[in-house]
Amino acid sequence: MQFYDLKTRSHVDVTEDNIAKTRMVRKTKNGEQVRYALKASHDGRTLYKFVNEATFKATNAKEE
């Protein structure tokens, strides 16, 4: 899967075994907001990729 590395300002390919799914929940005045993200480790750095709920559920990575 392709992630964007902010430090090198380039796209990098990360294998599926280095990816984890995470759900970020925050409270707003109108309720809760849920953001879905994929988290990868590449060259000692953590890379994030925000995705929609359908992509989040379709990915076979482990959830944190």
Short mmCIF file of the C-alpha atoms (twelve columns), coordinates in Angstrom:
data_MODEL
# 
_entry.id   MODEL 
# 
loop_
_atom_site.group_PDB 
_atom_site.id 
_atom_site.type_symbol 
_atom_site.label_atom_id 
_atom_site.label_alt_id 
_atom_site.label_comp_id 
_atom_site.label_asym_id 
_atom_site.label_seq_id 
_atom_site.Cartn_x 
_atom_site.Cartn_y 
_atom_site.Cartn_z 
_atom_site.pdbx_PDB_model_num 
ATOM 1  C CA . MET A 1  0.000   0.000  0.000  1 
ATOM 2  C CA . GLN A 2  1.236   3.479  -0.744 1 
ATOM 3  C CA . PHE A 3  1.795   6.067  2.000  1 
ATOM 4  C CA . TYR A 4  3.167   9.606  1.849  1 
ATOM 5  C CA . ASP A 5  6.310   10.284 3.895  1 
ATOM 6  C CA . LEU A 6  6.302   13.887 5.073  1 
ATOM 7  C CA . LYS A 7  9.990   13.919 5.952  1 
ATOM 8  C CA . THR A 8  11.225  12.835 2.527  1 
ATOM 9  C CA . ARG A 9  8.202   14.321 0.705  1 
ATOM 10 C CA . SER A 10 7.715   11.227 -1.393 1 
ATOM 11 C CA . HIS A 11 5.388   8.274  -1.716 1 
ATOM 12 C CA . VAL A 12 6.608   4.981  -0.280 1 
ATOM 13 C CA . ASP A 13 5.270   1.457  -0.664 1 
ATOM 14 C CA . VAL A 14 4.669   -0.391 2.613  1 
ATOM 15 C CA . THR A 15 3.983   -4.106 2.872  1 
ATOM 16 C CA . GLU A 16 0.737   -5.318 4.429  1 
ATOM 17 C CA . ASP A 17 2.469   -6.830 7.486  1 
ATOM 18 C CA . ASN A 18 3.772   -3.363 8.535  1 
ATOM 19 C CA . ILE A 19 0.299   -1.793 8.544  1 
ATOM 20 C CA . ALA A 20 -2.145  -1.497 11.443 1 
ATOM 21 C CA . LYS A 21 -5.665  -0.065 11.546 1 
ATOM 22 C CA . THR A 22 -6.602  2.544  14.115 1 
ATOM 23 C CA . ARG A 23 -9.774  4.400  14.978 1 
ATOM 24 C CA . MET A 24 -9.525  7.965  16.298 1 
ATOM 25 C CA . VAL A 25 -12.558 9.102  18.269 1 
ATOM 26 C CA . ARG A 26 -13.029 12.602 19.591 1 
ATOM 27 C CA . LYS A 27 -15.914 14.309 21.283 1 
ATOM 28 C CA . THR A 28 -17.472 17.363 19.704 1 
ATOM 29 C CA . LYS A 29 -20.327 19.522 20.897 1 
ATOM 30 C CA . ASN A 30 -22.677 17.568 18.615 1 
ATOM 31 C CA . GLY A 31 -21.512 14.078 19.628 1 
ATOM 32 C CA . GLU A 32 -18.559 11.956 18.608 1 
ATOM 33 C CA . GLN A 33 -16.469 12.077 15.465 1 
ATOM 34 C CA . VAL A 34 -14.720 8.924  14.276 1 
ATOM 35 C CA . ARG A 35 -11.768 9.060  11.896 1 
ATOM 36 C CA . TYR A 36 -10.345 5.913  10.348 1 
ATOM 37 C CA . ALA A 37 -6.630  5.656  9.665  1 
ATOM 38 C CA . LEU A 38 -4.011  3.179  8.567  1 
ATOM 39 C CA . LYS A 39 -0.737  3.357  10.460 1 
ATOM 40 C CA . ALA A 40 2.504   2.073  8.951  1 
ATOM 41 C CA . SER A 41 6.093   1.893  10.120 1 
ATOM 42 C CA . HIS A 42 8.754   2.671  7.526  1 
ATOM 43 C CA . ASP A 43 12.456  3.467  8.157  1 
ATOM 44 C CA . GLY A 44 11.804  3.977  11.865 1 
ATOM 45 C CA . ARG A 45 9.025   6.510  11.294 1 
ATOM 46 C CA . THR A 46 5.271   6.176  11.723 1 
ATOM 47 C CA . LEU A 47 3.202   7.084  8.686  1 
ATOM 48 C CA . TYR A 48 -0.546  7.727  8.764  1 
ATOM 49 C CA . LYS A 49 -3.095  7.505  5.980  1 
ATOM 50 C CA . PHE A 50 -6.669  8.591  6.634  1 
ATOM 51 C CA . VAL A 51 -9.235  6.439  4.824  1 
ATOM 52 C CA . ASN A 52 -12.999 6.100  4.663  1 
ATOM 53 C CA . GLU A 53 -14.921 3.500  6.644  1 
ATOM 54 C CA . ALA A 54 -15.346 1.102  3.697  1 
ATOM 55 C CA . THR A 55 -11.583 0.986  3.039  1 
ATOM 56 C CA . PHE A 56 -10.955 0.594  6.776  1 
ATOM 57 C CA . LYS A 57 -13.202 -2.468 6.962  1 
ATOM 58 C CA . ALA A 58 -11.855 -3.969 3.723  1 
ATOM 59 C CA . THR A 59 -8.218  -3.859 4.863  1 
ATOM 60 C CA . ASN A 60 -6.929  -7.079 6.410  1 
ATOM 61 C CA . ALA A 61 -4.491  -5.373 8.793  1 
ATOM 62 C CA . LYS A 62 -4.691  -5.869 12.550 1 
ATOM 63 C CA . GLU A 63 -6.546  -3.225 14.565 1 
ATOM 64 C CA . GLU A 64 -4.937  -1.369 17.434 1 
# 
